[in-house]
């Protein structure tokens, strides 16, 4: 690892504002987000929705939730952080700026009480870019939503943040008071935590060559097979993002998990294989023979304490590994799962070795790897190739690892707020179906987020139902 960084920690300015540069992975997501600025949309903005059961004894629910949101920003001050282009006095690049908390301004600009919107799915389609994270309460459906730019927080971090919100809510209901002295830590950049090499000149060749190999793994599958988009949409501007989902009941979910264990498969690799198989059944461009995509990998388990914990939920601590299935057309479910399972179970602590033979992890590799994927994502495909339309999959595993079913606040645990339903999704401006898979309350759910300029609701439902059938048949459930 590098031993020196030009701007390791936040600098405190005279007005109390803390500033630091966005790091390599934050910059990658910020560049993608900014691509939607001309049309007032944001690629990969992330939203989590919790359907709550709040006891009737709790009065003025919206007011209580506002107070909870205020506690949350004290615990996680990066929520109020904004990104800007650096000025003359700053290091070059994008700057993260976290100013002193103005409570009234924060609540006015980031907490929204929606009396007219019927549910979180409707809200999701209506969201527009926000300079900070935002909290939404929908009383009609009893849903609480938190939304943020993805450069600020990853998916697992959002689950941790939701848990932090619910614990804070229970604390307010238990004691009916706020503690104004609460002050959580600012989240440092991943580059700072792991000591990344911040330029190519200082990056060792073993890391550069491994990063090159990962990108080459993806490129060899291009152009990827994809799902057909709405006819005539090639030049259409991206519109709102919607979501559709389907779930297996508890019995089928249990059978799917058992079948995966019997075959030594991870559940995400099996779901991903079903998605690839379904995609291959649709008409493809003549040059599209393989499947190529990136799937997110959670780096939090590999971070040192305390950065792997809930106190640092608001941070971008994920990456993405390439997955390629060559000559995919006509491949069996078993053949595809074998390929995908090997990628999903790759040891992220041993991505390569240094010149002395010491193992190097994904954390060591992050900065040079992301520099290359940033260039890749910002390079349009050659004119002879079809547009990128491959579906992606992101797995959150068992949600109960991060979020409880209920949060007690009364004496003896009699009074409690229950989390009755859940989803998490991302806005997309791409011509790709962004799929997510998770298990919550013993039910496996597969979700698709899609831009309505490129896909219709009925088509996405059709794809998801086909994935369900393919998964069950492929596993012999």
N, C-alpha and C positions, 0 to 999 in steps of 0.2 A: 504494500500500500504506500501511497504517497505520504510523506511526513510533513509537508508544508502546504498550507492553503492561503491564497492571497487575501481572503476575506472570510475567516472561519465563522465568526459569531455575529450576532446582531449588533449593530452600532446604535447607541442611544443618542438621538438628536436633542437639541436644546428644548424643544417643545414636548419632550417625552415620547416622541415617536421612535419606534425601533425599526431599523431597516437592515435588510440583507439582500444579496442577489437571489433570484430564483436559481435553483440548481439545475442539473442536467435533465432530470426526469420531469421536474416542474416546468421547465422551459419547453420541453417536448409537448406536454399537454396544453400549455398556454398557447403555443403556436397553432395547434389544432383548433382550440377554442376560438381564437381570434379570426379564423377563417370564416366564421359565421357573422362577424361584426357588421359587414355591409348590409345584411338582411335582418339584423337585430335578432340573431339566434346564436346558440352556442353548442358546438359539437362536444359531445361527451359530458355535458353537465349531468350531475348525478342527483337522484332524488330517492329518498326512502320514505315509505308510508307505513304508519302503524294504525290499525283500527283498534280503538280503545274501548273498554267497558269501564266507565267511571261511576262509582256509587252515587246514588241520588243525594246522599248526604253532603256531597261536595257541591258547594254553591259557587256561582260566578266562575265557571270552568275556564273560560277564556282568560280571565284575569290571573288565575292560578298558573295557567300555561305560559302567560307572558312573564310572570315572575320566574318560572322555571327556565325559560329561554335566557333571561338575564343572568341567572346563576351559571348557565351553561357557558356563556361567553366569558365569564370570569374564570371558570375552570379551564376553558380552551380558548385563550385569547387570539389564536390564529384565525378563529371564525370571522373576526372583524378585519383581517388582513386583506389588503388590496394590492394589485400588481400594477406597475406603471413602468414606462420607459425611463431608463436612468437619465439623470441630469448631469450637468458638468461636474458636480461635486461627487458623483457616485462612480463605482466601477461600471464598466460597460455592460449592457444587457438589460434584462427586466429586473425590476426591484420589487421585493415584497416589503410593504409598509404596514406596520401595525401601530396605529395611533392610540393615545389615551382613550379610555372608554367614556363616552358621553352617553349615559344610560337612556335618557329621553330620546336622543337622536337615534341611538341604536334600535330601540324598540319601534320607533316611528318608521324607520327605513327597512326593518328586517322581520317584523312580526305582522302577520296578516290574518285577519279573521274574515273568512269567506261565508257570508250568509246565503249567497245565491248559488254558488258552485255545488253540485250535488255529491261529488265524490272525488277521490284522489286521482283516478284515471282521467277525469275531465280536467282537473287542475293541471296534471302533467302535460297535457297537450297545449295548455295555455301559457306555460311558463316562458319568460323572456330572461335574457341575461341580467344578472345582478352583480354589483361590484363586491358584495360580501355574501356570506351564507345567509339563508332566509328560513324562517319557520312559518308554517301555514296551518291554521286550524279550520277544519270543515265540520261544523256542528251537525249538519244534516246526516252525514255518514259516520260521525264520531271518529274522524281520521286526523291524525297529526302527521304532517310531512316536513321534512328538512331537505332543502336543496342547496347545492353548492357547485361551483366550478370544480371540475375533476382535478385540475392542477393543485387544488388546495387539499383534497382528501381522496383517498382511494375507497374501494367498496368495503373492505374489512374495517377500515377506519370509520366509515359511516355506520356500520353495525355497532361498533364500540361506542360511537357518539350517541346513538339512539339509546343504548343501555345507560350511558351516563345521564342522559336526559331523564329517563324513567326513574333512576335512583334519586336524582335531584327532586323530581316531582314528588316521590314518596316522602322525601325528607321534609319538603315544604308542608305537605298534608299532615305529617306527623307532628311537626313543631310549630307550624303556622308562623314561620319567621324566615327572613333572609339573613345571611351572614355577609355583610358588606366587606369583610376582610378576606374573603376567599380570593385567592389569586393563583391560578395554575401557571405552569411554565409555557414559555414560547417554544414551539416545535422547531428545532434546528433542521437544516437541510440534510437529506440523505448523504450528499457528497461530504458534508462536514462530519457526520457520524462515522462514516466508514473510511474517511480519508482518501477520497477518490483522486485519481490523476485527472486534472482538469484540462489538459491539452494533449495533443497527439505526440508532441516532441518528448514529453516526459513519460508517456505511457510505454511500459515494456512491450517488447515485440510479442511475447507469449499472450498478453491480453489483447493486443491488436489483432493478431492472427485468429484467436478464438472468436472475437467479435465479428471479424470478417466471415468466418465459417458459419456463424449463426445466421447472418443476413443472407449468405449464399444458399443456405438450406431453404429459406423461404423463397428466394428468387427462382430456384430450380423448379418450383411448382407453379410458376406464373406463365401464362394466365390461368387462374384457378377457375374451376367450375363454379357456377353461381345460380342464384334463383332469378327467374325472369322478372323484370320490372314492368311497370305499367307501359303499354305501347305508347310511343311518342313522348316519353318522359326524359329522353336523353339530354335535352337542353333545358329541362324544367328547373326552376329555382327550388331549393329545399323548402318544404313547408313545415307544419307542426309534426311533432313526434307523438305517436300513440303507442299503446301497449296492449297485448293480448296474452293470455296465459291459459294453461290447462294443467290439471293436477291428477295424480293417481290417488285412489283412496288408500287407507292405511294398510289394508291387506295386500294389495298389489305392490305398494311401496316396499313392504317387508319382503315380498317375494323377489323383487328386483334387486334389493340389497343382498339377499341370500345368494341369488344367482351370480352376482358379480363377485362375491367372496369365493364362491365355488370355483369360478374361472380365474381367480386372482386378478380381477379387473377392478379399477377404480370406477365408481358410478359415473363421474364426469366423462371418462373416456368412453364408456358405453353409450351415454347420451349423445356425446359428440359424434360417435360412429353412426348412430341412427340418423342424426342430422345430415351427415355427409351422404349417407345412403339415399336419403330422401331427395337431397339436392341433385344427386346424379340422375334421378329419374326424369328430370325436366330437360327440355331441349337446351343444348349447349352450343357455344361458339365453336367452330371447327378446330380452333387452336387450343381449346380448353380440354386438357386430358387428365389433369391432376387436381388435387385440392390443396390449397395453401392458405394459411391464416396464422395469426398470432393468438395465443391464449394467455390470459393474465396469470401471473404467479405472485403469491403473497410473500413478501420478504420480511414481514414483521417477526416471524418465529426465529429468524436468523440474526436479528439485531440484538445488541447487548442491552441488558437492563439499564435504565428504566424505559428505553425508547421502544421496547416491544409491548408496552402496557397501555392501558386505557388513557392515562394522563396525556399521551401523545397521539391520541386518536386522530386529531386533525393534522394529517401529514400525508405526503405522497410516498408510500413505501411499497410500491409494487413494480413489477416489470412484466414483460411478455415474452414467451418463448415461441419460436416458429414451429409450426407443425405442417408437414407436407405428406400427402398420400399420393405417391406417383401412380400414374395409369389407373386412376380410381374407378373409371367407368366399368361396371360389371364386377368389381371386387365384392367378395362376400362380406357379411357383417363381421364374421370372425377375423378375416384378414385385416379389415380396417381397425378393429378394436386392438389387435396385436400391435399395429403400428402406433396408434394413438396412446395406448397404455404405456408403451416404452417411453414416450415423450412426457406424458403426465407424471411418470414416476422417476424422472431424471433426478439424480442427486445434485441439488443446487449448491451443495458445499464442495463439490468436486467438478467444476466446469472445465478445469485444465490444471496444469502444474507450472510452477515457475522454473527458473533455470536450475534451481537446486533440487527440483522434484517435489516441492511442497505443494499441496493442493490449494487451488485458488477457487473461491466461491463466486456465486452470482453477484454478491455485493462488491467484490473486487472488480468484477467485469462491467458493472453497471454503466459507468460514465462513458467508456469507449464504445460500448454496445449501443447505448441510447443515442450517442452522437451519430452513429451510422443509421439507426432506424429513423431518426429525425430527418436525415437527408433522404432516405428511402421514401418516407411518407410525403415529403414535399416535392418529389419528382413525379410528374405526370407520366402515365404509361405511354409508350410509343404509339403513334397513330394506328399502326396495324393491329394492335392488341385491343381486345374488348375492354369496356370499363370494368372496374373492380366491383363485383356483385356477390362475392362469397359471403355466406353467413358465418358469423363468429359465435363462440360460446364462452361464457364466463361462469365459473362455479363458485358458490358461496358455502357449499357443504351443509352441515347441520347448523341451522341458525341458533339453536339453543347453546352453542358454544359461546355465543356473544350476547344473546338476548333472552331474558326470562319470560315465562308465560304470564307471570303476575308479580306485582310489587306491593307488598303489604305495608300499611302505614298505621293501622289501628292497633290497639292493645290486643295481644294474643294473636295478631295476624288476621283478625276477623274482617277488617276493612282492607280492601286492596283494589288496585287498578290492574285490569287484565289487558294483555295484548292479544286480541281476538283474531287479528289478521295482520298480514305483513306482505310487502313487496319492495323491491329495490330495482331501479332501472336507470338507463342513461338516454339522454337525448342524442339523436343521431342525425347528421346532415348527409350521411353517405348513402349510397345505393346498395346497402347491405342490411340484412336482418341481424340485429344484435340480440343474441339469445342469452338467457341467464337460467341457471338451474340451482335449486336449493331444496332442502327438506326442512319443513317446519310443522310441528305437531303431528309427526309421523306421516306426513304427506309430501311426496315428491312433486315439485312444481317446475314446469318448463315455461319460460316466458319469452316473448319476442317483442323487442322495441323496434319500431320501423318509422321511416319518414313517409308521410302520407302522399308526398309528391311522387314516390317511387313504388309504393306497395299499397294494396287495398286491404282493408280489415278482413274481408272474407278469405282472401288468399292466404294471409298470415295464419288465420285459424285453420285453414286446410293443411298448411305445412306442419303446424304444431300437432294436429291430430294424426297426421301421417308419421311423425316422429314417435308419437306414443305407440302406435301400432308396430312400427319397425323395432323399437326398443323391446317390447314385450315378445315379439316373434323371434328377434335375434337372440335374446337370452333364454328362450324356451320357457317363459313364464306362463 
